[in-house]
């Protein structure tokens, strides 16, 4: 899938405008540099550490009656829930 996106970006008309959204791109500056070089115009990065949706990890074991919160948004690991889910 990455190759297809790369071809679409490279072959897009010079008048095309892009908006790329990603929560987890580790090399945003490198990617923006490649876009700028490919299309000959600036590519700006807008970033924030704010996460509008909390990142939580849940488990739904086979045959369970419900969900088990394993890691809460504050990063706390819930050992009792993990043990119950296993």
SULRA-V684303 format. One record per residue. N is the residue number from 1. RES is the residue in one letter. SS is DSSP state (helix for helix, strand for strand, loop for the rest). OMEGA is omega in radians with two decimals (NA if undefined). Layout:
N,RES,SS,OMEGA
N,RES,SS,OMEGA
//
This chain:
1,X,loop,3.12
2,X,helix,3.14
3,X,helix,3.14
4,X,helix,3.11
5,X,helix,-3.14
6,X,helix,3.13
7,X,helix,3.12
8,X,helix,-3.14
9,X,helix,-3.11
10,X,helix,-3.05
11,X,helix,3.14
12,X,loop,3.11
13,X,loop,-3.10
14,X,loop,3.13
15,X,loop,-3.12
16,X,loop,3.08
17,X,loop,-3.09
18,X,loop,2.93
19,X,loop,3.14
20,X,loop,3.14
21,X,loop,3.09
22,X,loop,3.10
23,X,loop,-2.98
24,X,loop,3.11
25,X,loop,-3.07
26,X,loop,-3.06
27,X,loop,-3.07
28,X,helix,-3.12
29,X,helix,3.11
30,X,helix,3.13
31,X,helix,3.12
32,X,helix,3.09
33,X,helix,3.12
34,X,helix,3.11
35,X,helix,-3.12
36,X,helix,3.14
37,X,helix,-3.10
38,X,helix,-3.06
39,X,helix,3.04
40,X,loop,3.09
41,X,loop,-3.07
42,X,loop,3.02
43,X,loop,-3.04
44,X,loop,3.09
45,X,loop,3.03
46,X,loop,-3.04
47,X,loop,3.07
48,X,loop,3.05
49,X,loop,-3.13
50,X,loop,3.11
51,X,loop,-3.08
52,X,loop,3.09
53,X,loop,-3.11
54,X,loop,3.10
55,X,loop,3.12
56,X,loop,3.11
57,X,strand,-3.11
58,X,strand,3.08
59,X,strand,3.03
60,X,loop,-3.11
61,X,loop,3.09
62,X,loop,3.11
63,X,loop,-3.11
64,X,loop,3.10
65,X,loop,-3.11
66,X,loop,-3.12
67,X,loop,3.08
68,X,strand,3.08
69,X,strand,-3.12
70,X,strand,-3.14
71,X,strand,-3.10
72,X,loop,-3.07
73,X,loop,3.13
74,X,loop,3.09
75,X,loop,-3.12
76,X,loop,3.09
77,X,strand,-3.06
78,X,loop,-3.06
79,X,helix,-3.12
80,X,helix,3.12
81,X,helix,3.10
82,X,helix,-3.14
83,X,helix,3.14
84,X,helix,-3.13
85,X,helix,-3.13
86,X,loop,NA
//
